[in-house]
Amino acid sequence: MLYCVQQKQGRGSRPSKREGVSLTEAGNRQLLQEAPVLKAVVALEVPTVISQLITVVYNMADTFFVGQVGDPNQVAATAICLPLFMLLTGMANLFGIGGASLISRSLGEGDLEHAKKASVFGIWTAGAVALVYGILVYACRSVLFPLVGADAATYDFCSQYAFWVIAVGAVPTVLSAAFAHLVRAEGYSRQASFGVAMGGILNIILDPVFISVLHMEIAGAAIATLLSNLAATAYFILLIRKERDQLVLSLDPRHYTLQAGIPSEIVLVGLPSAIMNISGVLSNICMNRLMASYCDEAVAGIGIAKKVDLLNYAVATGMSQGVIPLIGYNYSAKNYKRMMAAVKTTFILSVSIAVVSTVFLLTGAGVIVKAFIDDPLTVSYGSTFQRIICVTGPFIPVSMVIITMFQSVGKKAVPLILSLLRKGAVDIPAMFLMNALVGINGIAWATPIADVVSMTVALACFVPFWRELHRRMQAGE
């Protein structure tokens, strides 16, 4: 827990239910306030990165185990459903990242009651929105699925997959991810990452059981995903109840409020991450439709390549999201020196890892894609697409760290613009243009083009803000 019993408690704070400060409280407070920056960054980021990587692996597990069936149409169906599934991540980020930013800043100011109300709003609103979304998607599947690239060969497979993953699984999918963000906001990075990792590992274990042993194929992959997200959600609920005396996070709906600027603060701060996911959905829809104009093997190939490229994205996301509590807490406490050191350290670590990851994905493209499906045409498309898409891997963490930094300090407009540039505003027009100029490979080239533009604009926004922080630090403001 990030707070402690102080001589002067913040506005709206409550006294501890026990005398003194617990070891957990003291440890988390010391991590954010006093621990060496490198130690604090690593402690917060490593569990988050691991959980993100496991999430990517279990997302790829569906594609991998479905691919072992040897049917490109089923692999294509998982790629076609991916945009609709990604919207669930957008919802989780909207309320999870927005809530985490507000909670960490409120705790930095000592306003514990505000932090509690923020957590309740984020949890219950996320669940309600996910429920409505899951019902609507499945009810409108006859219209939606063709729009996102399904045809006669893939429609039934898409329906089977979406029923379990989206119609039934929307709420646990959103809540498990949102809980992780909110728990991490109080410094419980390891516990948050354990919950995500547990769900991912369970999914990897269950996939071959349902797909191959029970011969449920793509429906089995979907059921495995549903069960893993249910397990992760249950873990977080039990954690919050068990640690309720130490956490400001609460499940009590009596603390739900639309007052005190909580809804607008959470939604506006979390919106850039949600927009990035929504724009990613539109981007994937356009990509799938353009690829479908060639063949289903191309759709399957780009689906595999995009999921493999998520390794770079996962590292960047994990490292940037991991330091949200550290940045937000110290920014609100006006400890700009410590905040800036955290950002610098994150930049260095994330870019270094991205370089290594990119080299691995470039050199091992053919072997990696073939591991998913032994279909020569799909492997040919997938390996080519993977090499193109991952070439700008080191640029991704630069944009992601800058976006998350602005979110951590409560900025709204800049991260929204940067998110739109990274996904949607640049890559969608580039897909159509490059497809017309170069052909099928041009569709894949739209992704690195967007990464270059996004990083350039992100740095242009970052430099003046960084200079202002340095000025405040020098002036002692």
C-alpha positions in Angstrom: 0.0 0.0 0.0 1.3 3.4 -0.9 0.1 5.4 2.0 0.8 5.4 5.7 -0.4 6.9 9.0 1.0 10.4 9.0 0.9 13.1 11.6 -1.1 15.2 9.1 -3.4 13.0 7.0 -4.6 14.2 3.6 -8.1 15.5 2.8 -10.7 12.7 3.1 -8.2 10.2 4.5 -9.1 7.5 7.1 -7.1 6.3 10.0 -5.4 2.9 9.8 -7.3 0.1 11.4 -4.1 -0.9 13.2 -1.4 0.8 15.1 1.7 1.8 13.2 2.6 0.8 9.6 2.6 -2.6 8.2 5.6 -4.2 6.5 3.7 -4.1 3.2 2.8 -0.4 3.6 6.4 0.5 4.6 7.9 -1.5 1.7 5.6 0.0 -1.0 6.0 3.5 0.4 9.8 3.2 0.5 9.8 1.8 -3.0 8.1 4.9 -4.4 9.6 7.5 -2.2 13.1 6.5 -1.3 14.5 3.4 -3.0 17.2 3.9 -5.6 15.5 4.8 -8.9 16.9 1.8 -10.8 15.8 -0.6 -8.1 12.3 1.0 -8.0 11.9 0.9 -11.8 13.0 -2.7 -12.1 10.8 -3.8 -9.1 7.8 -2.2 -10.8 8.6 -3.1 -14.4 9.9 -6.7 -14.3 6.7 -8.2 -13.0 4.6 -6.1 -15.4 6.7 -7.0 -18.4 6.6 -10.7 -17.5 2.8 -10.6 -17.2 2.5 -8.8 -20.5 4.8 -11.4 -22.2 2.7 -14.2 -20.8 -0.4 -12.4 -22.0 1.1 -12.3 -25.5 2.1 -15.9 -25.3 -1.4 -17.1 -24.3 -2.9 -14.9 -27.0 -0.5 -16.6 -29.5 -1.3 -20.0 -27.9 -4.8 -19.8 -29.4 -3.4 -19.3 -32.8 -0.6 -21.9 -32.3 -2.9 -24.7 -31.1 -5.6 -23.9 -33.6 -2.9 -23.9 -36.3 -2.0 -27.5 -35.3 -5.5 -28.5 -36.6 -4.1 -27.6 -40.0 -7.0 -25.5 -41.2 -6.1 -22.0 -42.4 -9.7 -20.9 -42.1 -9.7 -21.5 -38.4 -6.4 -19.6 -38.0 -7.9 -16.8 -40.2 -11.0 -16.7 -37.9 -8.9 -16.0 -34.8 -7.2 -13.1 -36.7 -10.6 -11.8 -37.8 -12.0 -11.9 -34.3 -8.9 -10.2 -32.9 -10.1 -6.6 -33.5 -13.3 -7.2 -31.7 -11.4 -8.8 -28.8 -8.9 -5.9 -28.7 -11.8 -3.6 -27.9 -12.1 -5.4 -24.6 -8.5 -4.4 -23.9 -9.3 -0.9 -24.8 -12.1 -0.8 -22.2 -9.8 -2.3 -19.6 -7.2 0.4 -20.3 -9.8 3.2 -20.3 -10.9 2.5 -16.8 -7.8 0.7 -15.5 -5.1 3.1 -16.7 -7.3 6.1 -16.1 -8.1 4.9 -12.6 -4.5 3.9 -11.8 -3.3 7.4 -12.7 -5.9 9.1 -10.6 -5.3 6.7 -7.7 -1.5 7.1 -7.6 -1.9 10.9 -7.9 -4.5 11.0 -5.1 -2.3 8.9 -2.9 0.7 11.2 -3.6 -1.5 14.1 -2.3 -2.7 12.0 0.7 -6.3 12.0 -0.5 -7.2 8.4 0.3 -11.0 8.7 0.1 -10.8 10.1 -3.4 -8.6 7.2 -4.4 -11.1 4.7 -3.0 -14.0 6.3 -4.9 -11.9 6.3 -8.1 -11.3 2.6 -7.8 -15.0 1.7 -7.2 -16.0 3.8 -10.2 -13.4 2.2 -12.4 -14.3 -1.4 -11.4 -18.1 -1.2 -11.6 -18.2 0.9 -14.8 -15.7 -1.3 -16.6 -17.8 -4.4 -15.8 -21.1 -2.8 -16.9 -19.7 -1.5 -20.2 -18.1 -4.9 -20.9 -21.4 -6.7 -20.3 -23.3 -4.4 -22.7 -20.5 -4.7 -25.4 -20.5 -8.6 -25.2 -24.2 -8.8 -25.7 -24.3 -6.3 -28.6 -21.4 -7.9 -30.5 -22.9 -11.4 -30.5 -26.4 -10.1 -31.2 -25.1 -8.2 -34.3 -22.6 -10.8 -35.5 -24.4 -11.4 -38.8 -23.5 -7.7 -39.7 -20.3 -7.3 -37.8 -18.3 -10.4 -38.8 -18.5 -9.7 -42.6 -17.5 -6.1 -41.9 -14.3 -7.2 -40.1 -13.4 -9.7 -42.9 -15.3 -12.9 -42.4 -16.5 -14.8 -45.4 -18.5 -18.0 -46.0 -15.5 -20.1 -45.1 -14.7 -18.4 -41.8 -18.1 -17.0 -40.5 -19.1 -20.1 -38.5 -15.6 -20.4 -36.9 -15.8 -16.7 -36.0 -19.2 -17.2 -34.4 -17.9 -20.1 -32.3 -14.9 -18.2 -31.1 -16.7 -15.0 -30.4 -19.5 -16.6 -28.4 -17.2 -17.8 -25.6 -14.5 -15.1 -25.8 -16.7 -12.0 -26.2 -20.4 -12.8 -25.6 -19.7 -14.8 -22.4 -16.2 -13.7 -21.7 -16.3 -9.9 -22.1 -16.8 -9.1 -18.4 -14.0 -11.3 -16.9 -11.6 -10.3 -19.8 -12.1 -6.6 -19.0 -12.1 -6.9 -15.2 -9.0 -9.1 -15.0 -7.0 -6.5 -17.0 -8.5 -3.5 -15.2 -7.9 -5.0 -11.8 -4.2 -5.5 -12.7 -3.8 -1.8 -13.5 -5.6 -0.7 -10.3 -3.8 -3.1 -8.0 -0.5 -2.0 -9.5 -1.3 1.7 -8.8 -0.9 1.0 -5.1 2.5 -0.6 -5.6 1.4 -4.2 -5.7 3.2 -4.9 -9.0 4.1 -8.5 -8.2 0.5 -9.4 -7.1 -0.9 -7.7 -10.2 1.5 -9.5 -12.5 0.9 -12.8 -10.8 -2.8 -12.5 -11.5 -2.3 -11.8 -15.1 0.4 -14.5 -15.5 -1.7 -17.1 -13.7 -4.5 -16.5 -16.2 -2.1 -16.7 -19.1 -0.4 -19.9 -17.9 -3.8 -21.5 -17.3 -4.9 -20.6 -20.8 -1.7 -22.2 -22.3 -2.4 -25.4 -20.3 -6.1 -25.6 -21.2 -5.7 -24.8 -24.9 -4.3 -28.3 -26.0 -6.8 -30.0 -23.7 -9.8 -28.4 -25.2 -8.5 -28.1 -28.8 -6.7 -31.5 -29.3 -7.7 -33.8 -26.5 -11.4 -32.9 -26.5 -11.4 -32.1 -30.3 -13.2 -28.9 -29.8 -10.8 -27.0 -32.2 -11.5 -23.2 -32.3 -14.3 -23.4 -29.8 -12.0 -25.1 -27.4 -9.5 -22.3 -27.7 -12.2 -19.8 -26.9 -13.4 -21.7 -23.8 -9.8 -22.0 -22.6 -9.5 -18.2 -22.8 -12.8 -17.6 -21.0 -11.8 -19.9 -18.1 -8.4 -18.3 -17.7 -9.8 -14.8 -17.5 -12.4 -16.0 -15.0 -9.7 -17.4 -12.9 -7.7 -14.2 -13.0 -10.7 -12.1 -12.1 -11.5 -14.3 -9.1 -7.9 -14.0 -8.0 -8.0 -10.2 -7.9 -11.4 -10.1 -6.2 -10.0 -12.4 -3.4 -6.8 -10.3 -3.2 -8.8 -7.1 -2.7 -11.0 -8.6 -0.1 -8.0 -10.2 1.7 -6.0 -7.0 1.7 -8.9 -4.6 2.3 -7.3 -3.2 5.4 -4.2 -2.3 3.4 -5.6 -1.2 0.1 -7.7 1.8 -0.8 -9.1 -0.3 -3.6 -12.7 -1.3 -2.9 -15.5 -3.4 -4.4 -18.2 -1.8 -2.3 -20.7 -0.2 -4.6 -21.8 2.2 -1.9 -18.6 4.2 -2.7 -19.6 4.5 -6.3 -20.0 8.2 -7.3 -20.3 10.4 -10.4 -19.2 13.4 -8.4 -15.8 15.0 -7.6 -14.7 15.0 -11.2 -13.9 11.3 -10.9 -15.6 10.0 -14.1 -14.2 12.7 -16.3 -10.7 12.4 -14.8 -10.6 8.6 -15.3 -12.1 8.6 -18.7 -10.1 11.5 -20.2 -6.8 10.2 -18.8 -7.5 6.6 -19.9 -9.0 7.6 -23.2 -5.7 7.7 -25.1 -5.0 4.1 -24.3 -8.5 3.1 -25.2 -8.3 5.1 -28.4 -5.0 3.3 -29.3 -6.8 0.0 -28.9 -9.9 1.2 -30.9 -7.7 2.6 -33.6 -5.8 -0.7 -33.6 -9.1 -2.4 -34.1 -10.0 -0.3 -37.1 -6.4 -0.8 -38.4 -6.7 -4.6 -38.1 -10.1 -4.5 -39.7 -8.7 -2.6 -42.7 -5.7 -4.8 -42.9 -7.8 -8.0 -42.8 -10.2 -6.8 -45.4 -7.3 -5.7 -47.7 -5.5 -9.1 -47.1 -8.8 -10.9 -47.8 -8.9 -9.5 -51.2 -5.8 -11.6 -52.0 -6.5 -14.9 -50.1 -7.3 -16.4 -46.7 -3.7 -17.6 -46.4 -2.6 -14.0 -46.4 -5.1 -13.2 -43.7 -3.8 -16.1 -41.6 -0.2 -15.0 -42.3 -0.7 -11.4 -41.2 -2.6 -12.6 -38.2 0.4 -14.7 -37.1 2.8 -11.9 -37.9 0.8 -9.3 -35.9 0.6 -11.6 -32.9 4.3 -12.3 -33.0 5.1 -8.6 -33.2 3.2 -8.2 -30.0 6.4 -9.3 -28.2 7.9 -5.9 -28.9 4.7 -4.2 -28.0 4.3 -6.2 -24.7 7.8 -5.2 -23.5 7.1 -1.6 -24.2 3.7 -1.7 -22.7 4.9 -3.5 -19.6 7.8 -1.2 -19.0 5.7 2.0 -19.5 2.7 0.9 -17.5 4.8 -0.5 -14.7 6.2 2.9 -13.8 2.8 4.7 -13.7 2.7 4.6 -9.9 6.3 5.9 -9.6 5.8 8.7 -12.0 2.3 9.8 -10.9 3.2 9.6 -7.2 6.4 11.7 -7.4 4.9 14.2 -9.9 2.1 14.9 -7.4 4.6 15.0 -4.5 6.6 17.5 -6.7 9.7 15.3 -6.5 10.5 16.1 -10.1 14.1 14.9 -9.9 13.0 11.4 -8.9 10.3 11.4 -11.5 12.6 12.4 -14.3 15.2 9.8 -13.3 12.5 7.1 -13.5 11.5 8.2 -17.0 15.2 8.2 -18.2 15.8 4.8 -16.7 12.7 3.4 -18.4 13.7 4.8 -21.8 17.2 3.2 -21.6 15.9 -0.2 -20.5 13.0 -0.5 -22.8 14.8 0.6 -26.0 17.7 -1.7 -25.2 15.4 -4.7 -24.8 13.4 -3.7 -27.9 16.6 -3.8 -30.0 17.4 -7.3 -28.9 13.8 -8.5 -29.5 13.7 -7.0 -33.0 16.9 -8.7 -34.0 15.4 -12.0 -32.9 12.1 -11.5 -34.7 13.9 -10.5 -37.9 16.3 -13.4 -38.0 13.9 -16.1 -36.9 10.8 -15.1 -38.9 10.5 -18.2 -41.0 11.0 -20.6 -38.2 8.7 -18.7 -35.9 5.8 -18.6 -38.3 6.2 -22.2 -39.3 5.8 -23.2 -35.7 2.2 -21.9 -35.8 1.1 -23.7 -39.0 2.8 -26.0 -41.5 1.1 -24.5 -44.6 3.7 -23.4 -47.1 1.7 -20.4 -48.5 0.7 -19.1 -45.1 4.3 -19.5 -43.9 5.6 -17.6 -46.9 3.2 -14.7 -46.3 3.6 -14.7 -42.5 7.4 -14.6 -42.5 7.6 -11.8 -45.0 5.0 -9.7 -43.1 6.8 -10.4 -39.8 10.1 -9.0 -41.1 8.4 -5.9 -42.4 6.3 -5.2 -39.3 9.0 -5.7 -36.6 11.7 -3.6 -38.3 10.7 -0.5 -36.3 10.5 -2.4 -33.0 12.9 0.0 -31.1 10.7 3.0 -32.0 7.7 1.6 -30.1 9.0 2.0 -26.6 9.9 5.6 -27.2 6.3 6.5 -28.1 4.8 4.3 -25.4 6.9 5.7 -22.6 6.1 9.2 -23.6 2.4 8.5 -23.9 2.3 6.8 -20.5 4.3 9.6 -18.9 1.8 12.2 -19.9 -1.0 9.9 -18.7 0.7 9.4 -15.4 0.8 13.1 -14.7 -2.8 13.7 -15.7 -2.3 15.2 -19.1 -5.1 14.5 -21.6 -4.7 16.1 -25.0 -1.1 15.2 -25.9 -1.4 11.4 -25.2 -4.7 11.3 -27.1 -3.1 12.9 -30.2 -0.1 10.6 -29.9 -2.3 7.5 -29.6 -4.3 8.5 -32.7 -1.1 9.0 -34.6 0.3 5.6 -33.6 -2.8 3.8 -34.7 -5.4 4.9 -37.1 -4.6 8.4 -38.3 -1.4 7.3 -40.2 -1.4 3.6 -40.7 -4.9 3.2 -42.2 -4.4 5.7 -45.0 -0.9 4.3 -45.5 -2.4 0.8 -46.0 -4.5 1.8 -48.9 -1.8 4.0 -50.4 0.9 1.4 -50.1 -1.4 -1.4 -51.3 -2.0 0.6 -54.4 1.7 1.4 -55.0 3.4 -1.8 -53.9 0.7 -4.5 -53.6 0.2 -6.9 -50.7 3.5 -6.2 -48.9 2.7 -2.5 -48.9 -0.2 -3.3 -46.5 2.3 -4.5 -43.9 4.7 -1.6 -44.5 2.0 0.8 -43.1 2.8 -0.3 -39.6 6.5 0.8 -39.6 5.5 4.0 -41.3 3.1 4.8 -38.5 5.7 3.9 -35.9 8.2 6.4 -37.4 5.7 9.2 -37.5 4.4 8.5 -34.0 7.8 8.5 -32.5 8.8 11.8 -34.2 5.8 13.6 -33.0 6.1 12.1 -29.5 9.6 13.4 -29.1 8.5 16.9 -30.3 5.9 16.9 -27.5 8.2 15.4 -25.0 11.1 17.9 -25.2 9.3 21.1 -24.1 7.6 19.3 -21.2 10.9 17.8 -20.1 12.5 21.3 -20.2 9.6 22.6 -18.1 10.1 19.9 -15.5 13.8 20.7 -15.4 13.0 24.4 -14.8 10.6 23.5 -12.0 13.2 21.3 -10.4 15.8 24.1 -10.6 13.4 26.7 -9.2 12.3 24.4 -6.4 8.6 24.7 -7.3 
